């Protein structure tokens, strides 16, 4: 599945590579920064920064076990 993250003039294509692969659909899976793979060509430090931004954006929209347990 192609996924895109847009920021200002930059559009970044990325994919989620979880272990097991079906875990990206589980509500109980703890998504990690290492599960995000940047498809768009960029240098290593820019890709690391982009993974952090994408993960933060996902957590702001989707509930996650790490953030929902801490708030209860």
C-alpha positions in Angstrom: 0.0 0.0 0.0 1.4 3.4 -1.0 1.3 6.0 1.8 2.3 9.6 1.6 3.2 12.3 4.1 3.0 15.9 2.9 4.9 18.8 4.5 5.1 22.2 2.9 6.4 21.5 -0.6 7.7 18.0 0.2 5.7 14.8 -0.5 7.3 11.7 1.0 6.2 8.2 0.1 6.6 5.6 2.9 5.5 2.1 3.8 4.8 0.3 7.1 6.8 -2.9 7.4 5.7 -4.7 10.6 6.6 -8.1 11.9 4.3 -9.9 11.4 3.0 -8.1 8.3 -0.6 -8.2 9.4 0.3 -6.3 12.6 -0.2 -3.0 10.9 -4.0 -3.7 11.0 -4.1 -4.7 14.7 -5.3 -2.1 17.2 -3.1 -3.6 19.9 0.2 -3.5 18.0 2.8 -1.0 19.3 3.9 0.9 16.2 7.6 1.8 16.3 9.7 4.3 14.3 11.6 1.3 12.9 8.4 0.0 11.3 8.3 3.0 9.0 10.3 2.7 5.8 10.9 5.8 3.6 10.5 5.0 -0.1 11.4 8.5 -1.3 15.1 8.9 -1.9 16.7 11.1 0.8 19.8 11.1 3.0 19.9 9.1 6.2 19.5 11.9 8.6 16.6 13.4 6.7 14.9 10.0 6.6 15.3 9.6 10.3 13.7 13.0 10.9 10.9 12.2 8.5 10.2 8.8 10.3 9.8 10.7 13.6 7.4 13.2 12.0 5.3 10.5 10.4 5.1 8.5 13.6 4.1 11.6 15.5 1.4 12.4 12.9 0.1 8.8 13.1 -0.1 9.0 16.9 -2.0 12.3 16.8 -4.7 10.7 14.6 -4.8 7.0 15.6 -5.0 5.7 19.2 -2.0 3.7 20.2 -1.6 1.4 23.2 1.4 3.4 24.4 -0.4 6.7 24.5 -3.9 5.5 25.6 -2.6 3.5 28.6 -0.6 6.4 29.9 -3.5 8.7 29.8 -5.9 6.5 31.8 
